């Protein structure tokens, strides 16, 4: 794979940003729209999810926390690196995952997204997304 041409890099970056902001706003269908139908999502805290139904279940959990417990997440992504080979890409970025509850904000853990993407009909989608956290934390911490 070679470094992504600028047009692809910006399009791939846009998928990362759309995903993070949709998740933070509880927009479940916008999260799902970032993934291919056969995609996998793996989180060391929340488990493994497959396909649009799995990604939807993952995103609905966050949306429920926003609605019912008034928790606010901020997924900050940076340092995107993307390599492209035709309609496939490998991309990584750093992640800072903040949570605010009852007026107090904390960093859950820095980490990284490690992703495989695929281009369908001119648009990039996550095919495989793995969350790697620098330090463990439990679901009860959220």
Protein Blocks (a to p, Z undefined) as FASTA:
>chain_A
ZZddfklmmmmmmmmmmmmmmmmnopaklmmmmpcfkbccddfknopcedjklmmmmmmm
mmmmmmmnopacddddehiacddehjaccddddddddddeehiacdfbgcddddddddee
hiacdfbdcdddfbdcdfklZZ
